[in-house]
């Protein structure tokens, strides 16, 4: 597929532009805020109804989480992904992928339905599979205190479904490695100094995972921004080498890089522990009662699910029974040609054909 550049010269579409990440998981800053706010409002309305069905009159006393508070809780567990991946000695690809899965999951779900702890554990387990570093479920949960296999497996399909089964993630750390290789071809390349700049940029890339950068910017923009922060001269030399056709007018790109740097500086700090504790405490009181085992809302929901499943099974059984009783030739019987109406067969008297008699064979 090709795209046009200013309506003049056709240019090939990059692989990234054809990816599900580019098509489905990139937003503007305002669109991302609106998406989270709308999701939160919709869920709070549903939860009020759930609490009223469970215990009438209780919803007015509950302080539900805001969209920003939900995101703070998700950010906390985003920071814990790296710690757990280091414990299992997973490669960086697993860590980065699990973080992306966690962020994407909560664009379509809420912490008031699914606590980030178990979702985090599930995204790491799933990312290990999709990154070709699988781990057995028993070995996995046995190394995590107070965790059962069901805590992970019960959510695995839901997580995959929420990701739209789009498991491939394009990462900034891989784009940064490509930039580092390109820079080695620049004039006056100093390997020692430049490698130190690369390592410093990689640290910033890892910090960017605690922000919304990957949901707003491309992996190459994030990677270049981090390199620009550590070595502005080298980064701009690389930009000039890659952008010869625009006459060096790179002001718009530089502004994007600086916006990313600002985001990393202001948003990559782990949330305040006391703030998180307060949010988590309130979460215990506003968790969807349909997700709390033993509550009347949970039992009613399970009864509805079982009733629907029974209805579907009964419908399927009835379809199978009718199919078994149906004459497989009934549909064709009306269009079949009666034997007596067959065309004349040469050499056989018509009355014999009409009576279905076989001709006699005489010498």
Secondary structure, DSSP 8 states (H G I E B T S, - for coil): -EEEETTTEEEE--TGGGSHHHHHS---HHHHHHHHHHHHHHHHHHHHHHHHHHSTT-GGG-----HHHHHHHHHHHHHHHHHHHHHHT--HHHHHHHHHHHHHHTTTS-TTTS-HHHHHHHHHHHHHHHTT----HHHHHHTSTT--HHHHHHHHHHHHHHTTT------HHHHHHHHHHHHTTSTT--HHHHHHHHHHHHHHHHHHTTTTHHHHS-HHHHHHHHHHHH-HHHHHHHHHHH-GGGTT--HHHHHHHHHHHHHHHHH-S---HHHHHHHHHHHHHHS-GGGSTTSHHHHHHHHHHHHHHHHHHHHHHHHHHHHHHS-TTHHHHTTS--GGGS---TTS-HHHHHTT-------
